[in-house]
Each structure stands twice: as structure tokens, then as C-alpha cells.
Amino acid sequence: MNIIAWVVLGLLAGAIAKAIYPGYQGGGILATIVLGIVGAFIGGILGVFLTTGKIILTAHAGFSLPGLALAVLGALIAIFIWYSFARRTV
């Protein structure tokens, strides 16, 4: 998948995850894109683990509806982890 598709997938997944997750999440469009790309990696790892039973560091989430759903799920996990650590330090 080329870099433009990763940015578009990251923007969509990050924006959907921020809309679903309760509360206020700071950050602009760049943070949303990075969150979505990280979510795509987490969702890809989770998808490979659920289908094969192995943990492989890959971005399995492609530019499709199931790939977007995995990326959103991964972005929700990333938001949860980020804010659980951020709240402890403040």
C-alpha cells in the first residue's frame, strides 16, 4: 500500500476512533493521522493473531471496509493506552 493510501486510511480511522471514544482528545489533523496509522498496525497485528494465532508485526489492515474496521479498533486501543499513561503522569 502506498503512502497516500496509508495517510487516507490513517485519517479516516483516527477520525472515526476519536468520534467513538468518549471525552475530549486533543491534537490536530497530524495527530489524528498518526493515531490512525498506529491503529492500523495494532489492528493488523490483532487481525493476524486472530486468524493465524501468531503475533507478526505487519500492517494487515488494507484499504477496505474490514481493513478500516481493524484500523479503527486498533486506533481505539491506541487512544486507550495513550490516555491511561498520560493520566498517570499528570
DABEL-V430907 format. One record per pair of residues at least 24 apart in sequence whose ideal C-beta (glycine too) atoms are under 6 Angstrom apart, sorted by the first residue. I is the first residue (numbers start at 1). GAP is how many residues later the second one is. Records with the same first field share a line. If there is no record, write none. Layout:
# DABEL-V430907
I=GAP + GAP
This chain:
# DABEL-V430907
5=58
6=31
7=26
9=31 + 54 + 62
10=26 + 27
11=25
13=26 + 58 + 59 + 62
14=61
16=56
17=55 + 58 + 59 + 62
21=58
35=40 + 43
36=39
38=40
39=32 + 35 + 36 + 39
40=31
42=32 + 35 + 36
43=27 + 28 + 30 + 31
